[in-house]
């Protein structure tokens, strides 16, 4: 069985008697399934991990079996060096925020939430909007706003090139590929955290060789209008923008396999989407759940 390892970061992959360097957004292919696989992230701390082929879901990797192949996607790594501790009063709810070298830990009452960013954290601003405690930090991937609901113990991570705090919440600013710019404004009320508005400045339809990935990028970003514009008329008539949102769900991670296939994590599920393209537009979409 062929095994393929895809990585979103530079690392050293080792087995029994062999080792290979794996660059960011590249892959390694094996005709025979290795018995032991260790991964040593480079420029992401010194924490190494072993891939357990019997465990498909991990904080470090995801495994998908498709068409007689084992696809391994390296997605994260963890370090645990303590840096700063903040005690926050979030609308009467006590919360402790610990900012470590590569992760942020929220603790309240009987709950603890750990968020790993996978690269060295610099800076750190903490506070609260009503019952939502937050930590704003910077690292290799950009700036992060980590929000923690002290009532429900649910945490969310927001990443952008720049994150600006406002009186009511925060604004995430990013420049995705094929966009001039994009902003998402979030506000916090006593009811909770919600998206107030989004602004997108798309550069138009992408070239056909990157169409499937740009389509999934738009879906992940929440730019349903641009995603819908990439559909062929026959598919566009039967698939409204709101139906796109329902079908794809909440996408947290994407990785292009080739010009017509994209791996994604949607609602915690590992899904491979396959696209049929004709005339520079998407005319059909399939996934490995069917």
C-alpha positions as CSV (number, residue, x, y, z in Angstrom):
1,X,0.0,0.0,0.0
2,X,1.3,3.4,-0.9
3,X,1.8,5.9,2.0
4,X,2.0,9.6,1.3
5,X,3.0,12.2,4.0
6,X,2.0,15.8,3.5
7,X,3.3,18.6,5.7
8,X,2.3,22.2,6.2
9,X,5.8,22.9,7.8
10,X,9.5,22.0,7.4
11,X,10.4,18.8,9.3
12,X,12.6,15.8,9.4
13,X,10.8,12.4,8.9
14,X,12.6,9.4,10.3
15,X,12.0,5.6,10.3
16,X,14.0,2.6,11.2
17,X,17.3,3.0,9.3
18,X,16.2,6.0,7.1
19,X,15.4,9.7,7.3
20,X,14.1,12.3,4.9
21,X,13.8,16.1,5.0
22,X,10.2,17.2,4.2
23,X,9.8,20.8,3.2
24,X,6.7,22.9,3.8
25,X,3.7,22.1,1.4
26,X,5.6,19.1,0.0
27,X,5.1,15.4,0.4
28,X,7.0,12.0,0.8
29,X,5.7,8.8,-0.9
30,X,6.5,5.2,0.2
31,X,5.5,2.1,-1.7
32,X,5.7,0.0,1.4
33,X,4.1,1.1,4.7
34,X,6.8,2.0,7.2
35,X,6.5,0.3,10.6
36,X,7.7,3.3,12.6
37,X,7.5,7.0,11.6
38,X,8.8,9.9,13.8
39,X,8.5,13.5,12.9
40,X,10.9,16.3,14.1
41,X,9.5,19.8,13.3
42,X,12.1,22.4,12.2
43,X,11.8,26.0,13.4
44,X,8.8,24.9,15.5
45,X,10.4,24.0,18.8
46,X,12.2,20.7,19.6
47,X,9.1,18.6,20.2
48,X,9.1,15.4,18.1
49,X,6.2,12.9,17.8
50,X,5.6,9.4,16.5
51,X,2.8,8.7,14.0
52,X,0.6,5.9,15.2
53,X,-1.0,4.4,12.1
54,X,-3.8,2.9,14.1
55,X,-4.9,6.3,15.4
56,X,-6.4,8.4,12.6
57,X,-7.1,11.6,14.6
58,X,-4.3,13.4,16.5
59,X,-3.4,17.0,17.5
60,X,-0.3,16.4,15.3
61,X,-1.7,14.6,12.2
62,X,-4.7,13.2,10.4
63,X,-4.8,10.0,8.4
64,X,-7.2,9.3,5.5
65,X,-7.4,6.1,3.5
66,X,-8.4,6.6,-0.2
67,X,-8.1,4.5,-3.3
68,X,-5.7,2.0,-1.7
69,X,-3.4,4.8,-0.4
70,X,-2.7,6.0,3.2
71,X,-2.6,9.8,3.2
72,X,-1.0,11.4,6.3
73,X,-1.4,15.1,6.9
74,X,0.9,16.7,9.5
75,X,-1.0,19.6,11.1
76,X,0.5,20.6,14.4
77,X,3.0,20.3,17.3
78,X,3.1,21.2,21.0
79,X,5.6,22.7,23.4
80,X,5.0,23.5,27.1
81,X,7.3,26.2,28.4
82,X,5.6,28.6,30.8
83,X,5.9,32.3,29.9
84,X,3.2,34.5,31.5
85,X,0.2,34.1,33.8
86,X,-2.8,36.5,33.9
87,X,-5.8,36.4,36.3
88,X,-8.9,37.8,34.5
89,X,-12.3,38.7,35.8
90,X,-14.7,38.0,33.0
91,X,-18.0,39.5,34.0
92,X,-17.8,37.9,37.4
93,X,-16.3,34.7,36.1
94,X,-12.7,34.1,37.2
95,X,-10.3,32.9,34.5
96,X,-6.6,32.2,34.5
97,X,-4.7,32.6,31.2
98,X,-1.2,31.1,30.8
99,X,0.8,32.1,27.8
100,X,3.6,29.5,27.2
101,X,6.2,29.4,24.5
102,X,3.9,27.8,21.8
103,X,0.5,27.5,23.4
104,X,-2.1,29.4,25.5
105,X,-4.0,27.7,28.4
106,X,-7.3,29.0,29.7
107,X,-8.6,27.8,33.1
108,X,-11.9,28.6,34.8
109,X,-13.8,26.8,37.6
110,X,-13.4,23.0,36.7
111,X,-12.4,23.5,33.1
112,X,-9.2,23.9,31.2
113,X,-8.7,24.6,27.5
114,X,-5.3,24.3,25.8
115,X,-4.6,25.9,22.4
116,X,-1.4,25.1,20.6
117,X,-0.1,27.5,17.9
118,X,2.9,25.4,16.9
119,X,5.5,28.2,16.7
120,X,7.1,30.6,19.1
121,X,4.8,33.1,20.7
122,X,5.8,36.7,21.2
123,X,4.0,39.4,23.2
124,X,0.7,38.8,24.9
125,X,-2.3,41.0,25.8
126,X,-5.1,39.6,27.9
127,X,-8.5,40.8,28.9
128,X,-12.2,40.2,28.7
129,X,-15.4,41.3,26.9
130,X,-18.2,40.4,29.3
131,X,-17.8,36.6,29.9
132,X,-15.5,36.1,27.0
133,X,-11.8,36.1,28.1
134,X,-9.2,36.6,25.4
135,X,-5.5,36.5,24.7
136,X,-4.0,38.4,21.8
137,X,-0.5,37.1,20.8
138,X,1.8,37.1,17.8
139,X,3.8,34.2,16.3
140,X,5.2,33.0,12.9
141,X,1.7,32.5,11.4
142,X,0.7,36.1,12.2
143,X,-1.4,37.6,15.0
144,X,-3.9,35.5,17.0
145,X,-7.0,36.3,19.1
146,X,-7.9,33.4,21.3
147,X,-11.3,33.7,22.8
148,X,-12.6,31.6,25.7
149,X,-16.2,31.5,26.9
150,X,-16.0,31.2,30.7
151,X,-19.6,30.0,30.9
152,X,-19.4,27.1,28.4
153,X,-15.6,26.4,28.4
154,X,-15.6,26.7,24.6
155,X,-12.6,28.3,22.9
156,X,-12.1,29.8,19.4
157,X,-9.0,30.9,17.6
158,X,-8.8,33.7,15.1
159,X,-5.7,34.4,13.0
160,X,-4.8,37.3,10.7
161,X,-1.9,39.4,9.5
162,X,-3.3,42.1,11.9
163,X,-5.8,41.9,14.7
164,X,-7.1,45.2,16.1
165,X,-9.0,45.4,19.4
166,X,-12.1,47.6,19.5
167,X,-14.4,48.8,22.3
168,X,-16.9,46.0,21.4
169,X,-14.6,43.2,20.2
170,X,-11.9,42.9,17.5
171,X,-11.2,43.1,13.7
172,X,-9.2,40.4,11.9
173,X,-7.4,41.7,8.8
174,X,-5.9,39.2,6.2
175,X,-4.7,39.2,2.6
176,X,-5.5,35.7,1.3
177,X,-4.2,34.6,-2.1
178,X,-6.3,36.0,-4.9
179,X,-7.6,38.8,-2.6
180,X,-6.6,42.4,-2.3
181,X,-7.7,42.3,1.3
182,X,-10.3,40.9,3.6
183,X,-11.6,41.9,7.1
184,X,-13.9,40.3,9.6
185,X,-15.3,42.3,12.5
186,X,-16.5,40.5,15.6
187,X,-18.4,41.9,18.6
188,X,-19.1,40.6,22.0
189,X,-22.4,41.2,23.9
190,X,-23.9,39.5,26.9
191,X,-25.3,36.9,24.5
192,X,-21.8,36.0,23.3
193,X,-19.3,36.4,20.5
194,X,-20.6,36.9,16.9
195,X,-19.5,38.0,13.5
196,X,-20.8,41.6,12.8
197,X,-19.7,42.0,9.2
198,X,-17.2,40.9,6.6
199,X,-15.5,42.8,3.8
200,X,-13.8,41.1,0.8
201,X,-11.9,42.5,-2.1
202,X,-11.5,39.6,-4.5
203,X,-9.1,39.9,-7.5
204,X,-11.6,37.9,-9.7
205,X,-11.6,34.3,-10.9
206,X,-8.3,32.4,-10.2
207,X,-6.4,30.5,-13.0
208,X,-7.8,27.0,-13.7
209,X,-4.8,25.2,-12.2
210,X,-5.6,26.6,-8.7
211,X,-9.3,26.9,-9.0
212,X,-10.3,24.1,-6.6
213,X,-7.9,25.3,-3.9
214,X,-9.0,28.9,-4.3
215,X,-12.6,27.8,-4.1
216,X,-12.0,26.0,-0.9
217,X,-10.0,29.0,0.5
218,X,-13.1,31.2,-0.2
219,X,-15.3,28.7,1.6
220,X,-13.0,28.5,4.6
221,X,-12.8,32.3,4.7
222,X,-16.6,32.7,4.5
223,X,-16.6,34.5,1.1
224,X,-19.5,32.5,-0.3
225,X,-20.1,35.1,-3.0
226,X,-16.7,34.6,-4.6
227,X,-17.0,30.8,-4.2
228,X,-20.3,30.8,-5.9
229,X,-18.9,32.8,-8.8
230,X,-16.4,29.9,-9.5
231,X,-19.3,27.5,-10.2
232,X,-20.5,26.7,-13.8
233,X,-24.0,27.9,-14.6
234,X,-25.5,24.4,-14.4
235,X,-24.2,23.9,-10.9
236,X,-24.8,27.5,-9.8
237,X,-28.5,27.3,-10.5
238,X,-28.9,24.3,-8.2
239,X,-26.6,25.3,-5.4
240,X,-27.3,28.6,-3.7
241,X,-24.7,30.4,-1.6
242,X,-26.4,29.4,1.7
243,X,-26.4,25.8,0.5
244,X,-22.7,26.0,0.0
245,X,-22.3,26.9,3.7
246,X,-24.5,24.0,4.7
247,X,-22.8,21.5,2.5
248,X,-19.2,22.3,3.4
249,X,-19.8,23.2,7.1
250,X,-17.2,24.9,9.2
251,X,-13.8,24.3,7.5
252,X,-10.8,24.6,9.8
253,X,-8.0,23.3,7.6
254,X,-7.4,22.7,3.9
255,X,-4.5,21.2,1.9
256,X,-4.4,20.9,-1.9
257,X,-3.7,17.3,-3.1
258,X,-3.6,18.2,-6.8
259,X,-5.3,20.5,-9.2
260,X,-8.7,18.9,-8.7
261,X,-8.6,17.5,-5.1
262,X,-8.4,19.2,-1.7
263,X,-8.2,17.6,1.8
264,X,-10.2,19.5,4.4
265,X,-11.2,19.2,8.1
266,X,-14.9,20.1,8.4
267,X,-16.6,20.0,11.7
268,X,-13.8,17.7,12.9
269,X,-14.2,15.2,10.0
270,X,-11.5,14.4,7.5
271,X,-12.9,14.9,4.0
272,X,-11.4,14.9,0.5
273,X,-13.3,17.0,-2.0
274,X,-12.9,16.3,-5.7
275,X,-13.8,18.8,-8.4
276,X,-14.6,18.5,-12.1
277,X,-13.6,21.7,-14.0
278,X,-14.7,22.7,-17.4
279,X,-14.0,26.1,-19.1
280,X,-12.3,27.5,-16.0
281,X,-15.4,26.8,-13.8
282,X,-16.4,24.1,-11.4
283,X,-19.1,21.9,-12.8
284,X,-19.3,19.1,-10.2
285,X,-18.2,18.5,-6.6
286,X,-17.8,15.1,-4.8
287,X,-16.5,14.0,-1.5
288,X,-15.3,10.8,0.1
289,X,-18.3,10.7,2.5
290,X,-20.6,9.6,-0.4
